[in-house]
Every structure is written in structure tokens, then in C-alpha cells.
Amino acid sequence: MIQLIQNLAKCDEKFFSGWILAHARIVLDGKAVFYSNKLLSAAERRAVFSVTGTDENNITRQNLKVLLLLPKATTRKIPSKAEIKGALLDRHKFSVGQINEYIALSGDKNIIHQRVRPIVPGLMMVLYLYDFFCSQSDWDIRFLNPVYADDEVFFYRQDNGVNAYVNNKLVLTIKFKTG
């Protein structure tokens, strides 16, 4: 999975610096040796990228497709607290040091991850959860609210995925697709 993330970071980082990750879809079907990324669509405040990993026979084995958004300058209404469902899987605080290690590993140099109180990279949280769900091959991920360094994130297992909360506010949903 990290190779997909590293190749995503090779997109036009100067243009997309400051943009946020809103949605990702990851499909893992074996080992890939060659990676390519492609801008699928772009508009003023929205872009879709795809990173594809192929094997030595040029068969697609891995794919990461992301939706990036440029946040509006207006203040968003903070959603009310969510009803938490499922069984507690884990809880974790992503430190500034961990974020910096992830940036060095992934190549994700987005300025939103380098502030005094940085936003935790969304795919860093996904990579953290990969240790729990490495047998899952198809991930549909929605990033609903930013998570900042040292926020305590609570991950709850659902029937077919995971929900993550900070201060009882839903910040991330993952659905595992089958078949």
C-alpha cells in the first residue's frame, strides 16, 4: 500500500498543496512492480487522481483513486456529535513526530501536514488501520473531518468496515467491499 501512497505524492505537489483528501478507494490484488499516476479530472476546487500498480505482465494488481478538494475560505458548520456504533477496535494519537516520519516515508509534502498543529494525513490513518485489516482487498474511504496532531482517534469496528471519531465527531468511514 505504501508504494501507492508514495506514487500519489508524486502528483503536482505545488499545485495541490493545501488541498484536502475527501475520498479514496484502494484495491489490492497481489504484488505490483510498476506504478503510474494519472490526473483523471480537474476543476477549480476538485481533482481526481488514480495510481495504478501493475505486475511484470502489465496486469493491474493495485489501485488508489482519490478525490482532492480545495477547501473554501468560509467557515464550515461543525456537525453535531454522532451516535457511536460498533465495537472499539483501537484508539490512537498521531503525534507530530509520527506525521513527520510518515511525510519522509510517503513523500506527502502538503503544507496542511506541516503546520504548528498539522492535520494528520488521511492515508496515514488508513496505513495505520492496514495492520488490522491487511486481508481486506477493497477499501472505500470517506474523510469527513480533519484530524489534528495529538487528537485522540477512536476506531470502531463495524460489520463491513470501520468508523473513526474524535470527540464523538465522525471523522472517517471505511467500507470493505467484497466480491
N, C-alpha and C positions, 0 to 999 in steps of 0.2 A: 504494500500500500504506500510506503514512503516514496517509492520511485514515481508513483502517480502524482503525489503531492509536490515532489521536487520539480517535476516537469511542468506542473501548473504554475509554479513560481517563476518559470522562465518566460511567462507571458510578458507583455509590455508593462513592466512594473512601474515605470514613471507615469504612464497614463492612468493606470488603475490604482495607484497609491491613494489611500483614503476611502476606497470603495469597500463595501462590506459583503460578506458571503451570506446569501439568503437561502439557498437551496443547493443540495448536492445529491448526486446519485452515483453510487460506486458499485461496480460489478467486477467480481474477482472469480476467474475461471481458469486457474492454473498460473504457471510462471510465464512472465513476459521478459523479453530481452531487448526489444526495441521500443522506444516511446516517441510519440509525436503529440504536439498540441495544436489546436486549431480554434480560432475565433469563429463560432457558428453564427452569431448575430450580435449586432451592437446598435444601440440607440443612445440618446443623450444621457440617460441615467441608468442604463441597464445593458448588461453584456452576458452572453452565454459562451463559455469555453468548454472544450472537450479535450481530454488527454486520453490517448489510446495506447495500450501496450500490446504488442504482438509477439508471437513466438518466432523461432527461426524459420518457420514455414509461412510467415506472414498471416497467421491466423490470430484474430483478436482474442486476447486472453483477459485483459483488464481494461476497464474504462472508468474515468472520472469525469462527470459532466457537472458544471457548476453555473449557478446564476449569481452574478455580482450586481449589486445596486450601489449607486451613488446616493448617500443619504441626503435628504432635503435639509435645508438650514432651519426649517421650522421645528418647533418642539413637538415631539410625539406625546400623545396622551398615554400615561402609564396604565397598562391593563390592571384590572383588579386581580387579587390573589386567586390562584387556580386551586381547584379541588385536586388533591394529590391522590393518585390511584396506583395500585401495584405494590410490589414488594421492594423494599430498599435493597439495592444491589451494592452500592458503594457511595462514598462521599469523598470529595477531594477539593483541595485548594490549589490552584495553579499559581505558583509563585512567579515573580519577575525573573528569577534565575532560570526556572523551568521554561518560561516563554523564550528567554534568550537562547537557551540550548536548542529549543525547537527551531527558532529562526536560523541558527547556524546549521542545523541538520537539513531543514527543508528549503532554505533559500528564500522564504517568505519575508520580504523586507518592507511590507506595507507599514506606513507610518502609524497606523492605528495601533500597532503592536509594539511601538517604541516610545510611547508617551510616558510621563511620570507614573500614571496609573493606566497601564496598557490594557487593551482589550485582548482577551485570550483568543488566539486563532481558533476558528471553528473546527478546522481539520485536526488541530492538536487534540481537542476533546474527542474527536472521532478516533484518532490514533490511540488515545488512552483507552477507549472502550473496545478497541480491536483485540486487546489482550483477553477480554471477557468473551468476545464473540467471533473469534478467528474462524470458526467453522461456517459462519454466515457468508454467503457469496454475493448477496444483492441487498444493498443498503439504500434506503430513500430517506434523506436527512433534511429537516427544516430547521433553520436557525431563526428563532423568533425574537430574541432579545439579546443584547450583548452581555457577555460575562467578563468582568474585570479581574485583574490580578488580585489574588487573595480573597475573592468571593468564595464562599463555601458552596460547592455544587453538589446537589443530592441527585443521584441517578436511581431511578425506579424502573424495575423490570416490568414490562407489560407482556401480554400474551404473545405478541408478534413484534416486540421492539422495546424501546427504552424512551422514557421521558426524563428530562433533566430540569431541575428547579434551583433557583437562587432566591432566598427569602420568600418561598412559596409562590414565586412567579415562574411560569413555564418559559424556559429559555431555549430548549432544544427538543426535537422529537426525531426518533429514528424508527422506521418501519422496516422490518426484514421481509423481503418478498420471497416467495417460494414458487417453484415450478415455472 
